[in-house]
C-alpha cells in the first residue's frame, strides 16, 4: 500500500468511497458524542472544497460566502497554496523558535513592507533599518494577547477598548472584548480595561490619559455586526494616542490581508499605528497569526517576555507567503473592490422589504435586516445552497473568498429574493 492510499484509508473524506456509507446525520451524531458542545450542533458536515464551493457528506454543493469566517482568502484547495504547503512540509515542517527558518524571515519582511513600516527600503540591504518587527502566532486571539503584553510593557496600567469590539476568547483578549455576554461568565479578567462607545471621538479623548498604555480598535467591527469606523475616526484616534504617548493597536484580524480591498483596512485613512494584529486570511486556511510592532512598539517584547511553540513555523509561514503572492499576482485587491461593490449594489437593488441596508467594505459585508430574522435567513440560504452567517439577530455577514467572481455573486443575488420571501418580515411567533 502506498502512503497516499494509506492516508486515504486513514482519514475520512480523503478516499473516493470513504464517506459513501455515511451522511450528515450520521456524522453529526458522532460529532455530538465526541466533541465538546462549544459550538452547538454543526449546520452540516463538509467533506470537500474547490474554489468558492464546498460539498457536504450528503454530496450537496454550497457556494461558500463565509470563507471559514474570513479565513479562506484563496478559496478551497487553491493549487498554489496546496503546492507550497506540501513542498515546505516535505522539506522542513517544524523546528521550534530556538531556530529560525527562511520562510519565517521572508514572511515577516513581507508583512513589514505591506504595512508600511517606517524605514522599510531606506537601506540597500533588505530587512535592515526596518523600525518594525513581527511576532508570529497561531491565531488572532494569540496575536492580540501579544499586543496586550506589549501594552503592559510600556509600564502604564490602563487600556482603552470599545463597546461591541471583539478581540478573541483567551483571557487576555477577552478582557479587551466589549461584549458582556461572553465576558461575564469568565470574570474576573485582567484588570485595567475601560470601554468607550465605538466611533465616538469625544468619548475616546476623555478616556485616554497619561496612564493609558494602549487603545485597541477594529477598523470594522466584524463580530459586532460588520460596523465600519466612521470616516475620520481612526485618524482622530491616531492623533489622540500620539498626543498622550499611548500605543494605537489596530486589530485587523478580520479586515486585513485584502479583505476590505486594501492590504490593511486602516491605510484608507493614511495613518500608521503602533501595532497591527492579523490572522484569519493570512494563511488561507492554515493556522497563522501575527502581531506587527512598529516604531517603539517593535522592541517592547524582548527575550523571555513572550513565546510560542508553533508560531511562525516553516509550513505556516510558507502558506502566508503563498497567500500574499497570489493576492498580488492575481489582482485580488481590485477583485475585492469590484465584486464587493457588485454585491452591495445587487442586494440594495432588490428593494426587498426585509433588507434595510448593507454595511461594510470590500468583501466584508453585513446585510442589515428590517427584523431580527437573521437565523432564519441563514437557514433558508443554507437550504438553497449558500453559506452565510447570522452575526447579529438583524444582520447577515458575508465574508467570501477573495477569488469570488461576479458570476458567483450573481448566483447568490438571483436566489436571495426567494430566500428572504421564505422568511418574511413578520415576527416568527405571529406567522
C-alpha positions as CSV (number, residue, x, y, z in Angstrom):
1,X,0.0,0.0,0.0
2,X,1.3,3.5,-0.9
3,X,1.4,6.3,1.6
4,X,-1.3,8.1,-0.4
5,X,-3.5,5.0,-0.3
6,X,-2.8,4.6,3.4
7,X,-3.7,8.2,4.1
8,X,-6.9,7.8,2.2
9,X,-7.8,4.8,4.3
10,X,-6.8,6.5,7.5
11,X,-8.5,9.9,7.2
12,X,-12.3,10.1,6.5
13,X,-13.0,12.1,3.4
14,X,-9.7,11.6,1.6
15,X,-10.7,8.4,-0.2
16,X,-13.3,8.2,-3.0
17,X,-15.6,5.9,-1.0
18,X,-14.6,7.0,2.5
19,X,-18.0,8.6,3.2
20,X,-20.2,6.6,0.9
21,X,-21.9,4.8,3.8
22,X,-22.3,7.9,5.9
23,X,-24.2,11.2,5.7
24,X,-24.7,14.5,7.5
25,X,-27.0,12.9,10.1
26,X,-24.6,10.1,10.9
27,X,-21.5,12.3,11.2
28,X,-23.4,14.9,13.2
29,X,-24.5,12.2,15.7
30,X,-20.8,11.1,16.1
31,X,-19.8,14.8,16.5
32,X,-22.2,15.2,19.4
33,X,-20.7,12.2,21.2
34,X,-17.0,13.1,20.6
35,X,-16.6,16.9,20.7
36,X,-17.3,19.4,23.5
37,X,-20.5,21.3,22.9
38,X,-18.9,24.7,22.5
39,X,-20.3,25.4,19.0
40,X,-23.7,23.6,19.2
41,X,-24.7,21.2,16.6
42,X,-22.9,21.7,13.2
43,X,-25.1,23.0,10.4
44,X,-23.5,20.5,8.0
45,X,-20.5,18.1,7.9
46,X,-18.3,19.3,5.0
47,X,-16.1,16.9,3.2
48,X,-14.6,18.6,0.2
49,X,-14.0,22.1,-1.2
50,X,-12.9,23.6,-4.5
51,X,-12.6,27.3,-5.3
52,X,-15.6,29.0,-3.8
53,X,-17.7,25.8,-3.4
54,X,-17.9,23.1,-0.7
55,X,-19.7,19.8,-0.6
56,X,-21.3,18.1,2.4
57,X,-21.5,14.5,3.5
58,X,-24.7,14.1,1.5
59,X,-23.0,15.2,-1.7
60,X,-24.7,18.6,-1.8
61,X,-22.8,21.6,-3.1
62,X,-22.8,25.1,-1.5
63,X,-21.5,28.5,-2.5
64,X,-19.3,29.5,0.4
65,X,-20.0,33.1,1.2
66,X,-18.4,32.9,4.6
67,X,-15.0,31.6,3.7
68,X,-14.4,29.9,7.0
69,X,-15.1,33.2,8.8
70,X,-13.0,35.4,6.6
71,X,-10.2,32.8,6.6
72,X,-10.1,31.2,3.1
73,X,-8.7,34.1,1.1
74,X,-8.0,31.9,-1.9
75,X,-11.0,29.6,-1.5
76,X,-10.6,25.9,-1.1
77,X,-7.8,23.7,-2.4
78,X,-6.1,26.5,-4.2
79,X,-3.3,24.9,-6.3
80,X,-0.6,27.4,-5.3
81,X,-1.4,27.1,-1.6
82,X,-1.6,23.3,-1.7
83,X,1.7,23.0,-3.6
84,X,3.5,25.5,-1.4
85,X,2.4,23.9,1.9
86,X,3.2,20.4,0.5
87,X,6.6,21.3,-0.7
88,X,7.5,23.0,2.6
89,X,6.2,20.2,4.7
90,X,8.3,17.8,2.6
91,X,11.3,20.0,3.2
92,X,11.1,21.3,6.8
93,X,8.0,21.2,8.9
94,X,8.8,22.4,12.5
95,X,11.9,23.5,14.3
96,X,10.8,25.4,17.4
97,X,11.8,29.0,17.9
98,X,15.2,28.1,19.2
99,X,15.9,28.2,15.4
100,X,14.8,30.4,12.6
101,X,13.7,29.4,9.1
102,X,13.9,31.2,5.8
103,X,10.1,31.3,5.2
104,X,9.5,32.8,8.7
105,X,12.0,35.6,8.0
106,X,10.7,36.3,4.5
107,X,7.1,36.5,5.6
108,X,8.0,38.9,8.4
109,X,9.8,41.1,5.9
110,X,6.9,41.0,3.5
111,X,4.4,42.0,6.2
112,X,6.5,44.9,7.3
113,X,6.7,46.1,3.6
114,X,2.9,45.8,3.2
115,X,2.0,47.6,6.4
116,X,4.4,50.4,5.5
117,X,6.8,50.1,8.5
118,X,8.8,53.3,8.8
119,X,12.3,52.9,7.2
120,X,11.4,49.9,5.0
121,X,13.6,50.1,1.9
122,X,15.8,53.0,3.1
123,X,18.9,50.8,3.2
124,X,20.2,48.8,0.4
125,X,20.2,45.5,2.4
126,X,16.7,44.1,2.6
127,X,15.4,43.8,6.2
128,X,17.8,46.3,7.8
129,X,16.7,49.6,9.2
130,X,13.1,48.5,9.2
131,X,11.9,50.0,12.5
132,X,9.4,47.3,12.8
133,X,9.3,43.7,14.0
134,X,6.8,40.7,13.8
135,X,5.8,38.1,16.4
136,X,4.1,35.1,14.8
137,X,1.3,33.3,16.4
138,X,-1.2,30.5,15.5
139,X,-4.4,32.6,15.7
140,X,-5.9,36.0,16.0
141,X,-6.6,35.8,19.7
142,X,-2.9,35.0,20.3
143,X,-1.9,37.9,18.2
144,X,-4.0,40.2,20.4
145,X,-2.6,38.5,23.5
146,X,0.9,39.5,22.3
147,X,-0.4,43.1,21.7
148,X,-1.8,43.2,25.2
149,X,1.6,42.2,26.6
150,X,3.3,44.9,24.5
151,X,0.9,47.4,26.1
152,X,1.8,46.1,29.6
153,X,5.5,46.6,28.8
154,X,5.0,50.3,28.5
155,X,4.7,50.5,32.3
156,X,1.3,52.2,32.1
157,X,-1.6,50.4,33.9
158,X,-4.6,51.0,31.7
159,X,-6.0,50.1,28.3
160,X,-9.0,51.5,26.3
161,X,-11.1,49.3,24.0
162,X,-14.6,49.7,22.5
163,X,-18.1,48.5,23.2
164,X,-19.1,45.9,20.7
165,X,-15.5,45.1,19.9
166,X,-14.2,41.5,19.7
167,X,-10.6,40.5,20.1
168,X,-10.6,36.9,20.9
169,X,-11.5,34.2,23.5
170,X,-8.4,33.8,25.6
171,X,-8.5,35.5,29.0
172,X,-6.3,38.5,27.9
173,X,-8.1,39.0,24.6
174,X,-11.4,38.5,26.2
175,X,-10.6,41.3,28.7
176,X,-10.4,43.6,25.6
177,X,-13.6,42.4,24.2
178,X,-16.6,44.7,24.7
179,X,-19.3,42.1,24.7
180,X,-20.6,41.5,28.2
181,X,-22.4,38.2,27.4
182,X,-19.2,36.4,26.5
183,X,-17.0,38.2,29.1
184,X,-19.1,37.8,32.3
185,X,-19.0,34.0,32.6
186,X,-15.2,34.1,32.9
187,X,-14.7,37.1,35.2
188,X,-12.5,38.2,36.9
189,X,-10.5,39.0,33.8
190,X,-7.2,41.0,33.6
191,X,-8.0,44.5,35.0
192,X,-7.4,48.0,33.8
193,X,-9.6,47.9,30.6
194,X,-12.1,50.8,30.0
195,X,-14.7,50.5,27.3
196,X,-15.9,53.5,25.2
197,X,-18.6,53.7,22.5
198,X,-17.2,52.7,19.1
199,X,-16.8,55.6,16.8
200,X,-17.2,58.3,19.5
201,X,-14.2,60.6,19.2
202,X,-15.1,62.7,22.2
203,X,-15.5,59.6,24.5
204,X,-12.2,58.2,23.3
205,X,-10.4,61.5,24.0
206,X,-11.9,61.7,27.5
207,X,-10.8,58.1,28.3
208,X,-7.1,58.4,27.2
209,X,-4.7,60.0,29.6
210,X,-1.1,59.6,30.8
211,X,-1.9,56.2,32.4
212,X,-3.3,54.7,29.2
213,X,-0.9,52.2,27.7
214,X,-2.8,51.4,24.5
215,X,-6.1,51.9,22.6
216,X,-7.4,48.7,20.9
217,X,-9.6,49.3,17.8
218,X,-11.0,47.4,14.8
219,X,-11.3,49.4,11.5
220,X,-14.5,47.4,11.0
221,X,-16.2,45.6,13.9
222,X,-16.7,42.2,12.3
223,X,-18.3,40.2,15.2
224,X,-20.0,43.4,16.3
225,X,-22.2,43.3,13.2
226,X,-19.9,44.5,10.4
227,X,-19.8,48.1,11.6
228,X,-17.2,50.3,9.9
229,X,-15.5,53.0,11.8
230,X,-17.0,56.4,10.9
231,X,-14.9,58.5,8.5
232,X,-12.0,60.2,10.3
233,X,-12.4,58.1,13.5
234,X,-9.1,56.2,13.1
235,X,-7.2,59.4,12.2
236,X,-8.6,61.0,15.3
237,X,-7.6,58.0,17.4
238,X,-4.1,58.3,16.0
239,X,-3.9,62.0,16.9
240,X,-5.3,61.3,20.4
241,X,-2.9,58.5,21.2
242,X,0.1,60.3,19.8
243,X,-0.7,63.3,22.0
244,X,-0.9,61.1,25.1
245,X,2.1,58.9,24.3
246,X,-0.3,56.0,24.0
247,X,0.1,53.0,21.7
248,X,-2.6,52.6,19.0
249,X,-3.3,48.9,18.4
250,X,-5.4,48.1,15.3
251,X,-7.0,44.7,15.3
252,X,-7.0,43.7,11.6
253,X,-7.6,40.0,12.3
254,X,-10.8,40.1,10.1
255,X,-10.2,43.2,8.0
256,X,-6.6,42.7,6.9
257,X,-4.9,40.8,4.1
258,X,-7.1,42.3,1.4
259,X,-10.5,41.6,2.9
260,X,-11.6,45.2,2.6
261,X,-9.9,45.9,-0.7
262,X,-6.6,47.1,0.6
263,X,-3.8,45.1,2.3
264,X,-4.9,46.7,5.6
265,X,-8.2,48.5,6.1
266,X,-6.6,51.3,8.1
267,X,-4.5,52.5,5.2
268,X,-7.6,54.2,3.7
269,X,-7.2,56.9,6.4
270,X,-3.4,57.3,5.8
271,X,-2.3,56.5,9.3
272,X,0.5,54.5,10.8
273,X,-0.5,52.6,14.0
274,X,2.0,51.3,16.6
275,X,0.7,47.7,16.5
276,X,-1.3,45.8,13.9
277,X,-2.6,42.3,14.5
278,X,-3.5,39.9,11.7
279,X,-4.6,36.3,11.3
280,X,-7.5,34.7,9.5
281,X,-6.9,35.4,5.8
282,X,-3.1,35.4,6.2
283,X,-2.8,31.6,6.0
284,X,-5.7,31.0,3.6
285,X,-6.9,28.2,5.9
286,X,-3.6,27.3,7.5
287,X,-3.4,28.5,11.2
288,X,-1.2,31.6,11.5
289,X,-1.4,35.0,13.1
290,X,1.0,37.9,13.5
291,X,1.5,40.8,15.9
292,X,3.3,43.6,14.0
293,X,5.0,46.2,16.1
294,X,6.1,49.5,14.6
295,X,8.4,52.1,15.9
296,X,9.0,51.8,19.7
297,X,6.4,49.1,19.9
298,X,8.7,46.8,17.9
299,X,11.1,46.5,20.8
300,X,8.9,46.2,23.9
301,X,8.9,42.4,23.9
302,X,12.5,41.2,24.5
303,X,14.0,37.7,25.1
304,X,11.9,35.8,27.6
305,X,9.0,38.2,27.6
306,X,6.8,36.1,25.4
307,X,6.8,32.9,23.5
308,X,5.1,30.3,21.4
309,X,5.9,26.7,20.3
310,X,4.3,26.6,16.9
311,X,4.1,30.3,15.9
312,X,5.9,31.1,12.7
313,X,6.7,27.5,11.9
314,X,8.0,27.0,8.3
315,X,4.8,25.5,7.0
316,X,2.5,28.3,8.3
317,X,5.0,30.9,7.0
318,X,5.1,29.3,3.6
319,X,1.3,29.3,3.5
320,X,1.3,33.0,4.3
321,X,3.9,33.8,1.6
322,X,1.7,31.8,-1.0
323,X,-1.4,33.8,0.0
324,X,0.3,37.2,-0.3
325,X,1.8,36.2,-3.6
326,X,-1.5,35.0,-5.1
327,X,-3.4,38.1,-3.9
328,X,-0.8,40.3,-5.6
329,X,-0.3,38.2,-8.7
330,X,-4.0,37.7,-9.4
331,X,-5.1,41.3,-8.7
332,X,-7.3,40.2,-5.9
333,X,-7.4,43.6,-4.2
334,X,-9.1,45.1,-7.2
335,X,-11.4,42.0,-7.4
336,X,-12.4,42.5,-3.8
337,X,-13.4,46.1,-4.5
338,X,-15.2,45.2,-7.7
339,X,-17.1,42.2,-6.5
340,X,-17.8,43.8,-3.1
341,X,-19.4,46.8,-4.8
342,X,-21.4,44.5,-7.1
343,X,-22.8,42.5,-4.2
344,X,-23.7,45.6,-2.3
345,X,-25.4,47.2,-5.2
346,X,-27.2,44.0,-6.1
347,X,-28.6,43.4,-2.6
348,X,-29.8,47.0,-2.4
349,X,-31.3,46.9,-5.9
350,X,-33.6,44.1,-4.8
351,X,-35.7,46.6,-2.9
352,X,-36.8,43.7,-0.6
353,X,-38.8,44.8,2.5
354,X,-36.7,42.6,4.8
355,X,-33.4,44.4,3.7
356,X,-32.8,47.7,5.4
357,X,-29.3,48.3,4.1
358,X,-25.7,47.0,3.6
359,X,-22.7,47.8,5.7
360,X,-19.1,47.1,5.4
361,X,-16.2,47.3,2.9
362,X,-14.9,45.1,0.2
363,X,-15.8,41.5,0.8
364,X,-16.7,42.0,4.4
365,X,-20.4,43.0,4.2
366,X,-23.3,43.0,6.6
367,X,-26.8,42.8,5.2
368,X,-29.0,44.7,7.7
369,X,-32.4,43.3,8.1
370,X,-35.6,45.2,9.0
371,X,-36.5,42.5,11.6
372,X,-34.4,40.2,13.8
373,X,-34.7,37.2,11.4
374,X,-31.0,36.6,10.6
375,X,-31.0,33.0,12.0
376,X,-34.0,32.1,9.7
377,X,-32.4,33.8,6.7
378,X,-29.2,31.7,7.4
379,X,-31.3,28.5,7.4
380,X,-33.2,29.4,4.3
381,X,-29.9,30.3,2.5
382,X,-28.3,27.0,3.5
383,X,-31.3,25.2,2.2
384,X,-30.8,27.0,-1.1
385,X,-27.1,26.1,-1.3
386,X,-25.5,29.2,0.2
387,X,-23.3,29.5,3.3
388,X,-23.8,32.8,5.1
389,X,-23.5,33.9,8.8
390,X,-26.0,35.4,11.2
391,X,-23.6,37.7,13.0
392,X,-26.4,39.6,14.8
393,X,-30.1,38.9,15.1
394,X,-30.7,41.6,12.4
395,X,-27.5,41.1,10.3
396,X,-26.3,38.6,7.8
397,X,-22.5,38.6,7.3
398,X,-20.8,37.8,4.0
399,X,-17.0,37.2,4.0
400,X,-16.4,35.0,0.9
401,X,-13.1,34.0,-0.6
402,X,-11.3,36.9,-2.2
403,X,-11.5,35.0,-5.5
404,X,-15.3,35.2,-5.7
405,X,-16.3,36.5,-9.1
406,X,-19.3,38.5,-10.3
407,X,-21.0,35.4,-11.8
408,X,-20.8,33.6,-8.5
409,X,-22.1,36.7,-6.7
410,X,-25.0,36.8,-9.2
411,X,-25.9,33.2,-8.2
412,X,-26.5,34.5,-4.7
413,X,-28.3,37.6,-5.8
414,X,-30.6,35.6,-8.0
415,X,-31.5,33.3,-5.2
416,X,-31.7,35.9,-2.4
417,X,-35.3,37.2,-3.1
418,X,-36.7,33.7,-2.6
419,X,-34.6,33.1,0.5
420,X,-35.9,36.4,2.0
421,X,-39.5,35.7,0.9
422,X,-39.3,32.3,2.7
423,X,-38.6,34.1,5.9
424,X,-40.9,37.1,5.6
425,X,-40.9,40.2,7.8
426,X,-43.5,39.3,10.4
427,X,-42.2,38.2,13.9
428,X,-41.8,34.4,14.0
429,X,-44.4,33.9,16.7
430,X,-47.2,35.6,14.7
431,X,-46.7,33.8,11.5
